[in-house]
Amino acid sequence: MNQNPAIVPEPSLPDYVALSSAIKAWGAELGFADLRITNAALDAADAGLQSWLDAGFHGQMDYMAAHGSKRTRPAELVPGTLRVISARMNYVPRDAAPDWREPEAQRLQDPAAAVVSVYARGRDYHKVLRNRLQQLSEKIAAAIGPFGYRVFTDSAPVMEVELAQQAGLGWRGKHTLLLDRDGGSLFFLGEIYTDLPLPVDAPVAGHCGSCEACIDVCPTQAIVAPYRLDARRCISYLTIELKDSIPLELRPLIGNRVLGCDDCQLVCPWNKFAQKAVLPDFDVRNALDSSSLIDLFAWTEAEFNSRLEGSAIRRVGHERWLRNIAVALGNAAKQKAGDVAMLAALNARAADSSALVREHVAWALEQHASAGQQQP
């Protein structure tokens, strides 16, 4: 007797609306402040990106011009990508005072203080966010089975702010950073490129209005127009991305900022709503919120690598670290010309093995000599 072949039921598809809600709940459990979903298409950003590149505003960041259209077409970077899960994670240290912006502004006026951008004082955010996004992806897989995905955090040709804006995590401020009404701009962004056809979230309207505080406060006037940044003048670029000598005309404008710059964020009215981190990873390490220029300038390369293990600062390297601090010590001459301890620190590095360091130390010593001659 012939038997009918067994009927194998088709696997049921996930309830993507319910899955989207679950993903957002899991994201919150993992420490993300918010998480939204968008289409994997940024065609509208092509013209703006090309215009920025054509103007040369990317400076030595050659990676911004590489990879062709993959930056604005996620499916070309990760084949099969249908959606991008965009997430943000707050980084203001957990023990920051309620008025934390005020002491930050005061340190900028202290010529002996070494100012390190808030984001870089704790653990390397690349590792923290990638690990958490991977955990989120594994939670999704546990719920629905294997699926296609790849996680990113400030890596590969990914337009993070554009994707986050499109997903509704916030709007792009005039300083070009993402802003959120309930969280300001002091957060990291990360993404999961996925082949899941999840429902997408809607963008939000911008709320900068006529405010141009970020443009006005920029020490080097790097924000050349609303929403347009010449990275070559940005202190974050000069102290982190630039591999060569810092241009002479920009050195005095750097002040005591030795890594990064938060000025445009400190002055932004929306950052009165900035939220503290929920993870201990972004707690301050190595007293980078209170160190002096002389203290940090004394670190040997071995100390630099040891103390900053697991920190994003290590990618700058000891040589550029010393270059930056030398400039800040030179700028201190405006208020502390001839300071014995500063001169001793600079002279100790005057014969450094690095030509880059020697050049900036010589400049700093010249600033002290010149300022000393001008004093009555």
N, C-alpha and C positions, 0 to 999 in steps of 0.2 A: 504494500500500500504506500502510495506516495505521501510524503509528509511535507506540509508547507514549511518553507524555511522560517527560522525564528525572525520575528520582527524586532529590529533593534531601534528603540526610540531615539530620536535626535536629542542631543544634549540641550538642556534648556539654557536660554540666554540669561545673563544676569539682569536684574532690575537696576538699570543704570542710574535712575533717579535716586533709589535707595542707596546704591553704592556710592554715589556722589556725596550724599549726606554722611555716610559712614566714614568716607575718606577724610572729610573735614573734621569729624569728631576725633578720629585717630590722630590727625595732625595736631589738634589741640593737646591731646594726651602726650604727644612727643615734644611739646614745647613750642610749637609754631603759634604765632599770634593770630594769623589768619591764613587762609588757603582758598584759592579760587581756581577756576578752570576756564581755559580759552581755546579757540580754534588754533590750529597749527599753521597759521598764515599771517605774514607780516608784510604783504606786498606794499601796503601804503607807506611803509617806513623806508622803502628802497631809495627814494629820491632824497630824503633828508640825510640818510647815512652817506650817500655818494657825495652830496654837497659838502658835508663836513669833512670827508676824506679829501675831496678836491681842494679844499681850503688849506689842507695840511695841518689841521687842528689836532691830529692824532700824534704828531711829533714822531718819537721813536717807537711808538706802539704799532709796529708793523703788522702785528697779528690782527689789528682792527681792519686792515685792508686785505687780509688773506681770506682764503676759503670761498671766494666768489659769492654766489647767492645763498650759500648755506646759512648765513647769519639771519636772513629774512625769510628763509624757507626751511623750517625745521624738518620737514619730511625729506629734504635732500641730505641733511646731516644724519638723521636717523630714519632710514626707510621704514615706511609703514606708520609713521607718526600721524595720528589724527587729532590729538588733543595735547595740551600742555597744562600740567598741574603746577600752578605758581604759588609759592609759599613765602611768607616773610617771618623772620624771627628777631625779636628785640635784642639789643645788646647793651643798653645802659646798665652798668653794673648793679647788682642787686642791693648793695649797701650805699648806693649814691644818695646824697641828701635830697630832700624835696626840691630845694633850690639849686641843684647841682650845676646849672648853667652859670650861676653867678661866680662861684669859685673858679670855674673854668675860664671865664673872662678875666678874672683877676690874675691868674697865672700868666696870661698873655702879656701882662704889664710888668712882670717880674723878670728882669734881664738875666738873672741867674738860673731861672727855672727852665727845665727841658720839657717842652710840650709835645706829647705824643698823642695822636688822634685817639679818641675814645675807643673806636672799634678795634684797635690793635693792642690794647692793654691786657687782654686775656688770651685764651687759647685760639689757635688758628681757626677762623670761622669756616674755612673750606672743609676741614675735617669734621667739624661739629655738624654742619648742615648736611654734608654728604652722607654721614653716618645715619642721621635722623631720617633723611629722605629714603635711604636704603631700607631702614626699618619699616617705614610707611609702605614702601613697595612690597615688602615681604608680607605685611598684614593684608594687603590687597590680594596677593597671590594665595594666601591661606584661605581667603574668603571665596575666591572665584576660580582658583586654579592658575596655572601658568599664563602669563600674558607678556606682551612686548613692552619693554620700557628701558629708559636710561636716565640716570640722575645727573644733574649739573649744579654747581655752585661757583659762579664767577670763573667758569672754565669753558673752554671750547668756544666756537663762534655762536654764542647765544646772546640775544638782545634782551637781557633780563628786565630792564625797566619797561621796555616797550611791551613785552609779554605781560608783565604784572599790571601795567596800565590797562591793557586790553582785557585782562581777566577781571578787572574791577577791584584790585587791591589798593588802588589809589590813583592819583593823577600826577603827571610830571610837573614839578615845580619849575620856576624860572631859573633855578640853579642846576636844572636837568636831573635832579634826584627825584625819587618817588615820594609823594606826600600822602599821608592818610589823616583824615580829620580826627580820628581817635588815637593816633599813634605817632604823629609827626613824621620824621624821616630817619630816625636812628634805628634802623633794622637792616638785616641782611636778607638777600633774596636767593631763592633756590628753585629748581624746576625738576619735574619728572616729565620727560617726553614719553607718551604712551600711545598704543594702538587701540585703546578703549574708546568707544564712541560715547563718552560721557556728556551730559548736558552742560552747556557753557553758561558762564555768568556774564552779566552785563557790565560794561565799563561805568565809571562814575564821573560826574562832572568835576571840572577843576574849580579850586576855590582860592586862587592867589589874588584875584581881583587886581587892583592897581598897585598892590604892594611890590616894591622892588628893593626891600631891605637886603636881600642876599646879594644883589648886584652892587649896591652901594658899599657894602662892608668888605667885599673881596679885596684883600691886601694888594694883589697884583692886577686887579681888574681883568681877571681871566674870563668872567662872564661878559662876553662882548656884546650881547643882546639877550633879551629874554629867551630862555630855552636854548641858548647857543653858547657853548663853552670852548674856548681855545685852550686845550689841555696843555699846550706848551708853556703857558703862563701860570697854570694852576700849581699851587704849592704841593698838593698831593702828588702830581706828576713829577715835579722837580725833585722831590725828596724820596720818591719811590721808584718811578719808572725810568727817569733819566739816568743813563749810565755814564755820561761824560761830565764835564765841568758845568756847574750851574752858571748861567749867563751873569756877567758882572752887574748888569743893570737891574737884575732881579734879586740879587743876594740881599741887599738892604731891606727889601720888602718882606723877606721871609721871617724876620724877627727871630723869635726863639722857638719856632716850630721845627722840630727835628725829624718828624715823620708824620706826614699827612697834615691836614688842616680841617678844622671843624667850623671855621668862622661863619660860613653861610648857613650852617645848621643851627649854631648857637643863637643867631639873630632872628631866625625864622619864627614868627608868632605861633605857628602850628606846633613847634616843638615844646611848648609849655604842656602839651598833652603827650609827650614822648613817654613810653612805658618802659619800665625796667625789665631786664631779662628774667626769665624764670629758671634758667639753667646756671649752675655754678661755673660753667666753662668760661663765661665772660667776666668773672670776677678779676679784679686787677692783680697782676703778677709783677714781681720785681719792683714794686713801688713806682711803677711807671706813671702814676698820677701825681707823684710828689718828688721825683728825683731832680737833682741839679745837673746842669750841663757838665760841670767838672766831674761829677761822679760817673756819669755815663761815658764821658770821653776817656776815662781811665781804663775801661774794660779792654782786656786783651782779646784777640780773636778767639782764643779758647773760651774765655769767659762769655763773650758774646754768644757763641754757639751753644754753650752749656746753659746759660741763664735763659736763653730764648728758644730752647728746644720746645717744639710744639706751638711756637708762635708764628704768626704771619710775617713778623718783622724779619725773620731769618732770611727770607727771600731777597731782601735788600742787600745783605752781606755786610761784613764788618767794614770794608773799605768805604762804601757809600754812607754807612752809619757815621763814621768818623768825618767824612766830608760834610755831612749835614750839620753835625755838632760844631765843627770848626766855623762854619758860616754863622751859626747862632752865637758863638763866643765872640766873633768879630762884631756882630750887631750889638752885643752887650756894651761895646765901647761907648755908645751914645750916652749911657748912664753910668758906666763903671770903667771909664778909661783908665788904663794903667793898673787895674786890679791885680794885686800881686799873685793871688791864687790862679786867676785866669791866665795871666801871662806865663806862669810856671807850667800850667797844663798845656798851653799851646807850644811853648818852647820844647817841652818833652816830646812833642810829635813833629817838630820842625824838620827832623831828618828821617821821617818815616820812610819805610821801604816803598810805599806807594807814591808815585808822582802825583796822582790825583789828590791824595791827602796833603802832601807837601804844598801843593799849589794853594789849596784853600786855607791851610794854616798860615802860609805867608800872607795871604790877603787879610786874614783876621788880625795878624800882628800889625799889619799896616794900618788897619782901622784904629787900633789902640794907640799907635804912635801918632797918627794924624789927630785923633780926638784929644790926646794929651797936649799937643802943641797949641790947640785952639783954646784950651782952658786958661783962664786968667791967672 
